[in-house]
Amino acid sequence: MALNIVEKIDKSVKINHVLASVSDKTGLENLIPKLVELNPDVKIYSTGGTYSRIQEILGEKADKNLVAVSDFTGQPEMQGGLVKTLDFKIYLGLLSETYNPAHVEDLQRLDAVAIDMVIVNLYPFKETIAQEGVTPEMARTNIDIGGPCMVRASAKNYLRVASVTDPLDYQSILDELSANNCEISLAKRFELSKKAFKHTAEYDTAIAKYFAGVDISEIENCYKL
């Protein structure tokens, strides 16, 4: 397998395209309007409850700045919201590199965009299993699939993408964008990347640890077999 070694990147990246899908919607009411203020042409691609919340926050501006992921990809969500963002067009936007002509050609071919920032936090697995009387089925349902994929893809491509997983980071990000014409630095992207990988590692560890302690009889009792 030929490795894709990158030699040239931008030290600062302007935030033009944002992908947002969060379980914890804390802080969106401050983050989203400020992003639109800093870049009136920013496009925010979103799904499900996050889309509805951003639509509510933006009001009339939603028509210009907010895009449903299903409209962007041309693929409707799977019933029950099980598949929303797992689409080639999304991951092309997350993993493409600015100075790779083949990637630029791919983006143009699919009428896709390079996504500059991902705002994602995951289904509350740890909070769910901490509840009294939780069943393996309740735990299973709260295993996020698309979220970790988006986080890992954006964190891997810190060369160009900011991977934002913690609402507590929103203000420091806004401070940097405000001071730099809505551009985010390589230093900040790399800092966020490290935090993002730690976030997904802890998430997967919690899942593995929980199910390691579950007996097959508990699984069988959850369902009509």
TADA-V160184 format. One record per backbone hydrogen bond with DSSP energy under -1.0 kcal/mol. NH is the residue of the N-H (numbers start at 0). CO is the residue of the C=O. E is the energy in kcal/mol with one decimal. If there is no record, write none. Layout:
<<NH,CO,E> <NH,CO,E>>
This chain:
<<4,2,-1.2> <12,183,-2.1> <14,181,-2.6> <15,13,-1.1> <17,42,-2.8> <18,116,-2.8> <19,44,-2.9> <20,118,-2.6> <27,24,-1.7> <29,26,-1.3> <30,26,-2.5> <31,27,-2.2> <33,29,-1.2> <34,30,-2.2> <35,31,-2.1> <36,32,-2.1> <37,33,-2.7> <38,34,-2.1> <41,38,-2.4> <42,15,-2.5> <43,64,-3.4> <44,17,-3.5> <45,66,-2.3> <50,46,-2.3> <51,47,-2.0> <52,48,-2.2> <53,49,-2.6> <54,50,-2.6> <55,51,-2.0> <56,52,-2.1> <57,53,-2.9> <58,54,-1.9> <60,57,-1.7> <61,58,-1.6> <62,59,-1.1> <63,60,-1.1> <64,60,-2.5> <65,61,-2.2> <66,43,-2.9> <68,45,-2.7> <71,67,-2.0> <72,68,-2.9> <73,69,-1.7> <77,82,-2.5> <80,77,-2.2> <86,84,-2.1> <90,86,-2.1> <91,87,-2.5> <92,88,-1.4> <93,89,-1.4> <94,90,-2.5> <95,91,-1.5> <99,96,-1.5> <103,99,-2.2> <104,100,-2.3> <105,101,-2.1> <106,102,-2.4> <107,103,-2.1> <108,104,-2.6> <109,105,-1.8> <111,106,-2.9> <114,92,-2.0> <115,16,-2.3> <116,16,-1.5> <117,161,-3.0> <118,18,-3.3> <119,163,-2.5> <124,122,-2.5> <127,123,-1.9> <128,124,-2.5> <130,127,-1.6> <133,130,-1.3> <138,134,-2.2> <139,135,-3.1> <140,136,-2.4> <142,139,-1.7> <148,144,-1.4> <149,145,-2.4> <150,146,-2.6> <151,147,-2.8> <152,148,-2.4> <153,149,-2.4> <154,150,-2.6> <155,151,-2.6> <156,152,-1.7> <157,154,-1.1> <159,156,-2.3> <160,156,-2.9> <161,115,-2.5> <163,117,-3.3> <168,165,-2.5> <169,166,-1.3> <172,168,-2.1> <173,169,-2.6> <174,170,-2.5> <175,171,-1.9> <176,172,-2.7> <177,173,-2.8> <178,174,-1.5> <181,176,-2.9> <182,179,-1.0> <183,12,-2.7> <185,10,-1.4> <188,184,-2.2> <189,185,-2.7> <190,186,-2.0> <191,187,-2.5> <192,188,-2.0> <193,189,-2.1> <194,190,-1.7> <195,191,-2.3> <196,192,-2.3> <197,193,-1.7> <198,194,-2.0> <199,195,-2.2> <200,196,-2.1> <201,197,-2.3> <202,198,-1.8> <203,199,-2.6> <204,200,-2.1> <205,201,-2.1> <206,202,-1.8> <207,203,-2.6> <208,204,-2.6> <209,205,-2.1> <210,206,-2.4> <211,207,-1.7> <212,209,-1.3> <213,210,-1.4> <217,214,-1.1> <218,214,-1.3> <219,215,-2.6> <220,216,-1.8> <221,218,-1.5> <222,219,-1.0>>
